[in-house]
Amino acid sequence: MVALAGFAAWTLLSVLWSSGSAQPVLAFERVAVYFLALVAVLLVTGPGSSLGLLAGVLAGTVLVSLDGLFTYVGSGRLSGPVGYANAAGILAVIGLLLALGLAANTRGRYGRALAFGVLPLLAVTVELTFSRGSWVALAAGASVAVLVDARRLHLLAVLALGLAAPALLLWLVGSPVTGLRLSVAVATCSALALAIGCALPELERVRLGARGRRAVGAVVLVAASAAFVGALAAAGGPAKVVSRADRSFSQPPPATGGDLDRRLLSVSGDNRADYWRVAWRETVRHPLLGGGAGSFARYWLLLRPTGYDTQNAHNLYLETLAELGPVGLAFLLAVVVIPVAAARRARGHPAVTAGAAAFAAYAVHAAVDWDFQLVVISLAALFCAAAVLVSARSRRREQPLRPIRRWIGAAGLAAAAALAIVAQVGNSALQQSRAALDRDDPARAAELAGRAERWQPWSSEPLEALGEAQLASGRPAAARARFRQALALDRSNASLWLDLADASSGPARSRALARAKRLDPRSPA
């Protein structure tokens, strides 16, 4: 909690060295949401209720996955209500790991059966997102589960039983996917998984002695090693695999011809090599403090090798180093490492394996995507981390808060709540203003932009929206004044210089266009 608070404070402090204040404040608002959510969960959750917290997160992932499958049309990538296929994939992976961990470490017969029953649904969701990073995150999370769990052989047995029905489902669904075929296959395999879950207590009565456990462990280790070595040999050896992967990662994704299964076999980074190269160049330019929260998007426009647009570096750790420097990265790594350390301390608690595995999968996936900016994904992962933290909490050390600490905490939360309200009112008005302008209603857009400017006087975005509304109303002089006000707050914003060019003529227009071109040389505008 302290590490996340430090990360939030450092994010806000980057206003002092950022080129503008709008993006750092927006980034702070996001981290503040995570901090307040984590505080709330830690206050109401104890070691005895951490399993309920994980069960709630699992239920949420199941509902989101169900919505995605109901709306899936049988072609393309499943994105569901999240709106982004890779995000839908990692959310389903979090659910998968929670279900497997809870099935292996809880005692309730029906709860364990239900955990088994949702595995096929979550597995097919991951498959239909065609998210390669999600499968890698699943493998990483499962590895962490095996390392953390106090009964490894038991966990491996549950994993083998639990993945049988999902594997059958993925084979049955095949390609092309049709709605009826998908529904029947999911229902059938979920019923099979539910039956296996109901029979799990009977299967667990089979006991192995110490010699038998060692033998099974040796067989699993030898089989895994043989499979790994065989795969490397078939691919031409480690050096060739690394060389091919490095070369392919920098290439564009292959043409699938409608067969998205080919995407899963590709190691193309899909422009990530360019994102990471630009983020590293920003790091080199600002090695101590970074460029300020949210600054990567500006550096991408300035240094991008293609016309492709993006807001994020698709690597949380490298983007944090580029924007917030080593101090920001240290706070972020503390947020990631502390739950892992707590998991080692609380080994044996039934919630630890599931929570640690799910959080580890998120931490790995965040290294190749922009999960941190997606609130639903990050909150699910933080709730898993919270379950691990409260499981490691010692009851003997728990003491009631003194009155002075209660008042300090209440004052801090009240201030954070007030800030959240201010941010929400301003952000909502700004969004509505842009929507009104899209509907060709510049008068309403100007009114809403003015409201946003009153609530967010530090930001250039309301002034930009107001200027665009005035320009659409045929008032170029007023629009120029608003754009200049906005540029006084953020002079490195290429879109503001383009707006000023639109509202200007003659030499002023040429100067504004030249400045915009220096900031975004590959812009088609």
C-alpha positions in Angstrom: 0.0 0.0 0.0 2.8 2.4 0.9 4.6 1.5 -2.4 1.4 2.3 -4.4 0.9 5.5 -2.5 4.5 6.5 -3.3 4.0 5.6 -7.0 0.9 7.8 -7.1 2.7 10.7 -5.4 5.7 10.5 -7.7 3.3 10.4 -10.7 1.6 13.6 -9.6 5.0 15.2 -8.8 6.1 14.7 -12.4 3.9 17.7 -13.2 7.0 19.7 -12.2 9.2 18.4 -15.0 6.6 17.4 -17.6 5.9 19.5 -20.7 2.2 19.8 -19.6 0.1 19.0 -16.6 -2.9 17.3 -18.2 -1.3 13.9 -18.7 0.5 13.6 -15.3 -2.7 14.6 -13.5 -4.8 12.1 -15.6 -2.2 9.3 -14.8 -2.3 10.3 -11.1 -6.1 10.0 -11.1 -5.8 6.4 -12.4 -3.2 5.4 -9.8 -5.3 7.1 -7.1 -8.2 4.9 -8.1 -6.0 1.8 -7.6 -4.7 3.0 -4.3 -8.1 3.8 -2.9 -9.5 0.5 -4.1 -6.6 -1.4 -2.5 -7.1 0.5 0.8 -10.8 -0.3 0.8 -10.2 -4.0 0.2 -7.4 -4.2 2.8 -9.7 -2.5 5.4 -12.6 -4.9 5.0 -10.8 -8.1 4.2 -9.0 -10.4 6.8 -7.2 -13.7 6.5 -10.5 -15.5 7.0 -12.3 -13.7 4.1 -9.5 -13.6 1.5 -11.0 -16.7 -0.2 -14.2 -14.9 -0.6 -12.4 -11.9 -2.2 -10.8 -14.3 -4.8 -14.1 -16.0 -5.4 -15.6 -12.6 -6.1 -12.9 -11.8 -8.6 -13.4 -15.2 -10.2 -17.1 -14.6 -10.6 -16.4 -11.2 -12.3 -14.1 -12.8 -14.8 -16.7 -15.5 -15.6 -19.4 -12.9 -16.2 -17.1 -10.9 -18.5 -16.1 -14.0 -20.4 -19.8 -15.1 -20.7 -20.7 -11.7 -22.1 -17.8 -11.9 -24.6 -18.9 -15.4 -25.8 -22.6 -14.3 -26.1 -21.6 -11.4 -28.4 -18.9 -13.3 -30.3 -19.9 -13.6 -34.0 -17.6 -16.4 -34.9 -15.0 -14.4 -36.8 -12.2 -12.1 -35.7 -10.9 -11.9 -32.2 -13.1 -12.0 -29.1 -12.8 -8.7 -27.2 -16.0 -8.8 -25.1 -17.2 -5.9 -23.0 -13.6 -4.9 -22.2 -13.2 -3.8 -25.9 -9.6 -5.1 -26.3 -8.8 -8.7 -27.2 -5.6 -9.0 -25.3 -7.3 -7.5 -22.2 -10.1 -10.0 -22.4 -7.5 -12.7 -22.7 -5.5 -11.8 -19.6 -8.7 -11.3 -17.6 -9.8 -14.8 -18.5 -6.3 -16.1 -17.6 -6.6 -14.5 -14.1 -9.9 -16.3 -13.8 -8.4 -19.6 -14.9 -5.6 -19.4 -12.4 -8.0 -18.4 -9.6 -10.3 -21.4 -10.4 -7.4 -23.9 -10.5 -5.9 -22.5 -7.3 -9.2 -22.5 -5.4 -10.0 -26.0 -6.6 -6.7 -27.2 -5.3 -6.7 -25.5 -1.9 -10.3 -25.1 -0.7 -12.4 -27.7 1.2 -15.9 -27.0 0.1 -17.1 -29.8 -2.2 -19.5 -27.7 -4.3 -17.3 -24.7 -4.4 -14.5 -26.8 -5.8 -16.8 -28.4 -8.3 -18.0 -25.0 -9.5 -14.4 -23.8 -9.9 -13.7 -26.8 -12.1 -17.0 -26.2 -14.0 -16.0 -22.7 -15.2 -12.5 -23.7 -16.5 -13.7 -24.6 -20.1 -15.6 -21.3 -20.4 -12.5 -19.3 -19.4 -10.1 -21.4 -21.5 -12.1 -21.0 -24.7 -12.3 -17.2 -24.0 -8.5 -17.1 -23.9 -8.4 -19.2 -27.1 -10.8 -16.9 -29.0 -8.9 -13.8 -28.1 -5.9 -15.2 -30.0 -3.7 -13.4 -27.5 -0.2 -14.9 -27.5 0.8 -12.9 -24.4 -2.1 -14.3 -22.5 -0.9 -17.9 -23.0 2.6 -16.9 -21.9 1.1 -15.2 -18.8 -0.9 -18.4 -18.1 2.3 -20.4 -18.2 4.1 -17.9 -15.9 1.2 -17.9 -13.4 1.0 -21.7 -13.3 4.8 -21.8 -12.7 4.4 -19.4 -9.8 1.5 -21.5 -8.4 3.7 -24.6 -8.4 6.6 -22.8 -6.7 4.3 -21.2 -4.0 2.0 -24.1 -3.2 3.0 -26.2 -0.2 1.6 -29.4 -1.8 3.1 -29.3 -5.2 2.2 -32.8 -6.3 -1.4 -32.4 -5.2 -1.5 -29.1 -7.2 -0.1 -30.8 -10.3 -2.7 -33.5 -10.1 -5.5 -31.0 -9.8 -4.0 -29.1 -12.8 -3.9 -32.2 -14.9 -7.5 -33.1 -14.0 -8.7 -29.5 -14.3 -7.2 -28.9 -17.7 -8.6 -32.1 -19.3 -12.1 -30.7 -20.1 -10.7 -27.3 -21.3 -8.3 -29.2 -23.6 -11.1 -31.3 -25.0 -13.2 -28.1 -25.6 -10.4 -26.4 -27.5 -10.1 -29.5 -29.7 -13.9 -29.7 -30.3 -14.4 -26.1 -31.1 -11.9 -26.1 -34.0 -12.2 -23.7 -36.8 -14.3 -22.1 -38.1 -16.2 -21.3 -35.0 -20.0 -21.2 -35.1 -22.4 -20.1 -32.5 -24.3 -23.4 -32.1 -21.1 -25.5 -32.2 -19.5 -23.2 -29.6 -22.5 -23.3 -27.3 -22.9 -27.1 -27.4 -19.2 -27.7 -26.9 -18.9 -25.2 -23.9 -22.0 -26.7 -22.2 -20.8 -30.3 -22.7 -17.3 -29.7 -21.5 -18.4 -27.6 -18.6 -20.7 -30.4 -17.5 -17.7 -32.8 -17.8 -15.5 -30.5 -15.7 -18.2 -30.1 -13.1 -18.4 -33.9 -12.8 -14.7 -34.2 -12.4 -14.8 -31.5 -9.7 -17.5 -33.4 -7.9 -15.4 -36.6 -8.0 -12.3 -34.8 -6.8 -12.7 -35.6 -3.1 -12.9 -39.3 -4.0 -9.8 -39.1 -6.2 -7.9 -37.3 -3.4 -8.3 -40.3 -1.1 -5.5 -42.0 -3.1 -2.4 -41.4 -1.0 1.2 -41.8 -1.9 4.1 -42.4 0.4 7.2 -40.3 0.5 8.9 -42.7 -2.0 5.9 -42.6 -4.3 5.8 -38.8 -4.2 9.5 -38.6 -5.1 9.0 -41.0 -8.0 6.1 -39.0 -9.4 8.0 -35.8 -9.0 11.0 -37.3 -10.8 8.8 -38.5 -13.7 7.2 -35.1 -14.1 10.6 -33.3 -14.0 12.1 -35.8 -16.5 9.0 -35.5 -18.9 9.0 -31.7 -18.8 12.8 -31.6 -19.4 12.6 -34.1 -22.2 9.8 -32.1 -23.9 11.7 -28.9 -23.5 14.9 -30.3 -24.9 13.1 -32.1 -27.7 11.3 -28.9 -28.7 14.7 -27.0 -28.8 16.3 -29.7 -30.8 13.5 -29.7 -33.3 13.8 -26.0 -33.7 17.5 -26.1 -34.4 19.0 -25.5 -31.0 18.9 -22.6 -28.5 21.1 -20.2 -30.6 18.9 -20.7 -33.7 15.7 -20.3 -31.7 16.9 -17.0 -30.1 18.1 -15.6 -33.4 14.9 -16.5 -35.2 12.7 -15.1 -32.4 14.7 -11.9 -32.3 14.5 -11.5 -36.0 10.8 -12.3 -36.1 9.9 -10.1 -33.2 10.9 -7.0 -35.2 8.9 -8.0 -38.2 5.2 -7.2 -38.8 2.7 -10.0 -38.0 2.2 -12.5 -40.9 -0.8 -12.3 -43.1 -3.3 -14.8 -41.6 -5.7 -15.0 -44.5 -8.6 -15.2 -42.0 -6.9 -18.1 -40.2 -6.2 -16.5 -36.8 -4.6 -19.7 -35.5 -1.5 -18.7 -37.6 -1.3 -15.6 -35.3 -0.7 -17.8 -32.3 2.3 -19.4 -33.9 3.9 -16.1 -34.7 6.5 -14.3 -32.5 6.0 -11.0 -34.2 6.0 -8.1 -31.7 3.4 -6.3 -33.7 5.3 -2.9 -33.6 6.4 -3.5 -30.0 10.0 -3.4 -31.0 9.5 0.2 -32.2 7.5 1.2 -29.1 10.3 -0.1 -26.8 13.0 1.5 -28.9 11.3 4.9 -28.6 10.7 4.4 -24.9 14.4 3.7 -24.4 15.4 6.8 -26.4 13.2 8.8 -24.0 14.9 7.1 -21.1 18.3 8.1 -22.5 17.2 11.7 -22.9 15.8 11.9 -19.3 17.8 9.4 -17.3 17.1 10.8 -13.8 13.4 11.9 -13.7 12.0 10.7 -17.0 9.9 12.8 -19.3 6.9 13.0 -17.0 3.8 10.8 -16.6 2.0 10.3 -20.0 5.0 11.7 -22.0 5.6 8.5 -24.0 2.8 9.4 -26.4 4.5 12.7 -27.3 7.9 11.1 -27.8 6.3 8.5 -30.0 4.9 11.2 -32.3 8.4 12.8 -32.3 10.5 9.7 -32.9 8.2 7.1 -34.4 9.6 5.3 -37.5 6.1 4.7 -39.0 2.8 6.6 -39.2 1.2 4.2 -36.7 -0.2 5.9 -33.7 -0.2 4.7 -30.1 -0.5 6.1 -26.6 1.4 3.5 -24.6 4.8 1.6 -24.9 3.1 -1.8 -24.4 5.6 -2.5 -21.6 4.6 -1.1 -18.2 8.1 -1.3 -16.7 10.0 0.3 -19.6 7.3 3.0 -20.0 7.5 3.8 -16.3 11.3 4.1 -16.5 11.0 6.4 -19.5 8.3 8.6 -18.0 9.1 8.6 -14.2 12.8 7.6 -14.1 14.4 5.1 -11.7 12.5 6.4 -8.7 9.1 5.7 -10.4 10.3 2.3 -11.5 11.5 1.4 -8.0 8.0 2.3 -6.6 6.3 0.2 -9.3 8.6 -2.8 -8.7 7.9 -2.6 -5.0 4.2 -2.9 -5.8 4.9 -6.1 -7.8 7.5 -7.7 -5.5 5.8 -7.2 -2.1 2.8 -9.6 -2.8 5.3 -12.2 -4.1 7.3 -11.9 -0.8 4.1 -12.1 1.1 3.1 -15.3 -0.8 6.4 -17.0 0.4 5.6 -16.0 4.0 2.0 -17.2 3.9 2.6 -20.6 2.1 -0.1 -23.0 3.2 -2.9 -20.5 3.3 -5.6 -21.6 0.9 -5.9 -18.2 -0.8 -2.2 -17.7 -1.5 -1.6 -20.1 -4.5 -4.5 -18.7 -6.5 -3.9 -15.0 -5.6 -0.1 -15.2 -6.2 -0.5 -17.0 -9.5 -3.1 -14.6 -10.9 -1.2 -11.5 -9.8 2.0 -13.0 -11.4 0.3 -13.6 -14.7 -0.8 -9.9 -14.7 2.7 -8.7 -13.9 4.2 -10.7 -16.7 1.5 -9.7 -19.2 2.0 -6.0 -18.3 5.5 -6.3 -19.7 4.1 -6.8 -23.3 0.8 -4.8 -23.2 -0.9 -1.8 -21.6 -2.9 -3.5 -18.9 -2.1 -0.9 -16.3 -4.2 1.7 -18.2 -7.2 -0.7 -18.2 -8.8 -0.2 -14.8 -10.9 -3.4 -14.8 -7.8 -5.5 -15.4 -5.6 -3.8 -12.9 -8.2 -3.8 -10.2 -8.8 -7.6 -10.6 -5.0 -8.1 -10.3 -4.7 -5.8 -7.3 -7.6 -7.6 -5.5 -5.6 -10.9 -6.0 -2.6 -9.2 -4.5 -4.7 -7.9 -1.6 -5.9 -11.5 -0.9 -2.2 -12.6 -0.6 -1.3 -9.7 1.6 -4.1 -10.2 4.1 -3.4 -13.9 4.1 0.1 -13.2 5.3 -1.2 -10.8 8.0 -0.5 -12.0 11.5 -3.5 -11.8 13.8 -1.3 -11.2 16.8 0.1 -8.0 15.3 -3.3 -6.6 14.5 -4.2 -3.7 16.8 -7.1 -1.2 16.7 -6.2 2.1 15.2 -5.8 5.0 17.7 -8.3 7.9 17.3 -5.6 10.3 15.9 -4.8 7.8 13.2 -8.4 7.3 12.4 -8.9 11.0 12.0 -5.8 11.3 9.8 -6.9 8.4 7.6 -10.4 9.8 7.3 -9.1 13.2 6.3 -6.8 11.7 3.7 -9.6 9.6 2.2 -11.9 12.6 2.2 -9.3 14.6 0.3 -8.9 11.8 -2.2 -12.6 11.5 -2.6 -12.9 15.2 -3.2 -10.2 15.1 -5.8 -11.9 12.1 -7.5 -15.2 14.1 -7.7 -13.4 17.1 -9.2 -11.6 14.9 -11.7 -14.8 13.0 -12.6 -16.9 16.2 -13.2 -14.2 17.7 -15.4 -13.5 14.5 -17.4 -17.2 13.9 -17.9 -17.8 17.4 -19.2 -14.8 17.1 -21.5 -16.0 13.8 -22.9 -19.5 15.1 -23.5 -18.1 18.2 -25.2 -16.2 16.1 -27.7 -19.3 14.0 -28.3 -21.4 17.1 -28.9 -18.9 18.4 -31.5 -19.0 15.0 -33.2 -22.8 15.5 -33.4 -22.2 18.9 -35.1 -23.5 20.8 -32.0 -20.7 23.4 -31.4 -22.8 25.5 -29.1 -23.4 22.7 -26.7 -19.7 21.6 -27.1 -18.5 25.0 -26.2 -20.7 25.1 -23.1 -19.5 21.8 -21.9 -15.9 22.6 -22.6 -16.2 25.8 -20.6 -17.5 23.7 -17.7 -14.6 21.3 -18.0 -12.2 24.2 -18.0 -13.6 25.6 -14.7 -13.1 22.2 -13.1 -9.7 21.5 -14.6 -7.9 24.9 -14.8 -4.5 23.0 -14.9 -5.3 21.2 -18.1 -4.9 22.3 -21.8 -7.5 19.8 -23.0 -10.7 21.8 -22.1 -9.2 24.9 -23.7 -8.5 22.9 -26.8 -12.0 21.5 -26.9 -13.4 25.0 -26.4 -11.3 26.4 -29.2 -12.4 23.6 -31.6 -16.0 24.3 -30.8 -15.5 28.0 -31.4 -13.8 27.3 -34.7 -16.7 25.0 -35.8 -19.0 27.9 -34.9 -17.2 30.2 -37.3 -15.3 32.2 -34.6 -11.6 31.8 -35.6 -10.4 34.8 -33.6 -11.9 33.4 -30.3 -10.6 29.9 -31.2 -7.0 31.3 -31.7 -7.2 32.9 -28.3 -8.2 29.6 -26.7 -5.5 27.6 -28.6 -2.8 30.1 -27.4 -4.0 29.8 -23.9 -3.8 26.0 -24.2 -0.3 26.2 -25.7 0.8 28.3 -22.7 0.1 25.2 -20.6 1.4 22.6 -23.0 3.7 23.8 -25.8 4.8 20.3 -27.0 1.2 19.3 -28.0 1.3 18.8 -31.8 -2.5 18.7 -32.1 -2.8 22.1 -30.5 -0.4 23.6 -33.0 -2.4 22.0 -35.8 -5.6 23.5 -34.3 -3.9 26.9 -34.2 -2.9 26.6 -37.8 -6.5 25.8 -38.7 -7.6 29.0 -37.0 -4.9 31.1 -38.5 -3.8 32.4 -41.9 -0.7 33.7 -43.6 2.7 33.6 -41.8 1.0 32.7 -38.5 -0.5 29.6 -40.1 2.9 28.6 -41.6 4.7 29.0 -38.3 2.1 26.9 -36.5 2.3 24.2 -39.1 6.1 24.2 -39.0 6.0 23.7 -35.2 3.5 20.9 -35.5 5.7 19.2 -38.1 8.7 19.4 -35.8 6.7 17.7 -33.0 5.0 15.1 -35.2 7.0 14.8 -38.5 5.1 11.7 -39.7 1.6 13.0 -39.2 -0.6 12.7 -42.3 -2.1 16.1 -41.4 
